[in-house]
Amino acid sequence: MYQVQLHNQVSKKLKSLNSKDKLRIVDKIFELSQDPDSLTLDIKKLAGEPFYRLRVGNWRIIFHRDNVLKIISIEKLKPRGDAYK
């Protein structure tokens, strides 16, 4: 199991979401912490960067994964169109 760290901006954004989106995102983050290699998660490595993205509906979770320390650091939580800017 990986430890999950949320940046302040991610925490604020998560609090501002409606309950349906918030629940879906929290469930996916929990699933990510249990098994980041799960084939049920839609995860891709971002080209030219040390980050990965997790797709949750129209939302994108950008995160860094440290396999040695077993830490997942969530850097961004953005809608699909703004996630890669």
C-alpha positions in Angstrom: 0.0 0.0 0.0 1.3 3.5 -0.9 1.0 6.6 1.2 -0.9 9.4 -0.6 0.1 13.0 -0.3 -2.1 15.8 -1.6 -0.8 19.3 -2.4 -2.7 22.2 -0.9 -4.2 23.2 -4.3 -5.5 19.6 -4.7 -7.1 19.6 -1.3 -8.9 22.9 -1.9 -10.1 21.8 -5.3 -11.4 18.5 -4.0 -13.4 20.4 -1.2 -15.0 22.6 -3.8 -16.3 19.8 -6.0 -19.9 18.5 -5.9 -20.4 15.4 -3.8 -20.7 13.0 -6.8 -17.4 14.0 -8.4 -15.7 14.2 -5.0 -16.8 10.6 -4.2 -15.6 9.2 -7.6 -12.2 10.9 -7.3 -11.6 9.9 -3.7 -12.6 6.3 -4.6 -10.0 6.3 -7.4 -7.3 7.8 -5.2 -7.9 5.0 -2.7 -7.8 2.4 -5.4 -4.5 4.0 -6.6 -3.0 3.8 -3.2 -3.9 0.1 -2.9 -2.5 -1.0 -6.3 -1.0 1.7 -8.6 -0.4 -1.0 -11.2 -4.1 -2.1 -11.4 -5.3 -2.5 -14.9 -8.7 -1.2 -13.9 -7.2 2.3 -13.5 -6.7 4.5 -16.6 -3.1 5.6 -15.9 -0.6 6.8 -18.4 2.9 8.2 -18.1 3.2 11.8 -19.3 5.7 12.2 -22.1 8.8 14.0 -21.2 7.9 14.4 -17.5 8.3 12.3 -14.4 4.5 12.4 -13.8 1.6 10.1 -14.5 -2.1 10.9 -15.1 -5.1 9.1 -13.8 -8.4 9.7 -15.7 -11.6 9.9 -13.6 -14.4 10.9 -15.9 -13.8 14.5 -17.1 -11.2 15.0 -14.3 -7.4 14.4 -14.5 -5.2 13.6 -11.5 -1.5 14.3 -12.2 0.7 12.5 -9.7 4.3 11.4 -9.0 5.0 7.9 -7.9 8.0 6.9 -5.7 8.2 3.1 -5.7 11.1 3.0 -3.2 9.4 5.0 -0.5 5.9 3.8 -1.5 4.6 7.4 -1.8 2.1 8.8 -4.4 2.2 12.6 -4.5 -0.8 14.2 -6.2 0.3 17.4 -7.9 -2.8 18.5 -9.8 -6.5 17.9 -9.9 -8.0 19.6 -13.0 -10.7 19.3 -15.6 -9.7 17.5 -18.8 -9.0 20.6 -20.8 -6.8 22.4 -18.2 -4.8 19.5 -16.9 -1.9 19.6 -19.3 -1.3 23.3 -19.5 
